């Protein structure tokens, strides 16, 4: 399985300097006119409250026990 190149852009809170959003863009090189396309925002995609360590801990538990979510994570 080939994985398309991707990159992430981080939105940072100017006061706290903490990340508040993470946007992922992908490049599908198999398209006729390939270009970078927005794919998802991390908190929305994985139904996270925020980007705090506790939210990532919760996400890791959900991935461990939810096979569909684990597959989604693996394929992203």
C-alpha positions in Angstrom: 0.0 0.0 0.0 1.5 3.3 -1.1 1.0 6.3 1.2 0.6 9.7 -0.2 2.9 12.5 1.0 1.4 14.8 3.6 2.2 17.7 5.8 0.6 19.4 8.8 0.0 23.0 9.6 -0.3 24.1 13.2 -2.5 26.9 14.5 -0.9 28.4 17.6 -2.5 30.4 20.3 -0.5 33.7 20.4 -0.8 34.2 24.1 0.0 30.7 25.4 2.0 29.5 22.3 0.2 26.2 22.5 -1.2 24.5 19.5 -5.0 24.7 19.1 -5.6 23.2 15.6 -3.6 20.8 13.4 -4.6 20.7 9.7 -3.4 17.9 7.5 -2.9 18.2 3.7 -2.2 15.3 1.3 -0.8 15.0 -2.2 -2.4 12.3 -4.3 0.2 11.7 -6.9 -2.1 9.4 -8.9 -4.5 12.1 -9.9 -4.4 13.6 -13.4 -3.6 17.1 -12.0 -2.1 16.4 -8.6 -2.1 19.1 -6.0 -2.1 19.5 -2.2 -5.5 19.1 -0.7 -6.8 19.7 2.8 -7.7 16.3 4.4 -8.7 16.9 8.0 -8.3 18.8 11.2 -7.0 16.6 14.0 -9.4 17.4 16.8 -12.4 17.1 14.5 -11.2 14.0 12.7 -10.6 12.0 16.0 -13.3 13.7 18.0 -10.9 15.2 20.5 -11.7 18.0 23.0 -8.4 19.7 22.4 -4.7 19.0 21.8 -3.8 18.6 25.5 -1.8 15.6 26.7 -4.9 14.2 28.4 -6.8 14.3 25.1 -4.0 12.4 23.4 -4.0 9.9 26.2 -7.8 9.4 25.7 -7.3 9.1 22.0 -4.7 6.4 22.5 -7.1 4.4 24.7 -9.8 4.7 22.2 -7.5 3.5 19.4 -6.5 0.6 21.6 -10.1 -0.6 22.1 -11.8 0.6 18.9 -10.7 -1.4 15.8 -12.4 1.0 13.3 -10.6 3.9 14.9 -7.3 2.0 14.9 -7.7 1.3 11.2 -8.6 5.0 10.5 -5.5 6.1 12.4 -3.3 3.6 10.6 -4.5 4.6 7.2 -4.1 8.3 7.8 
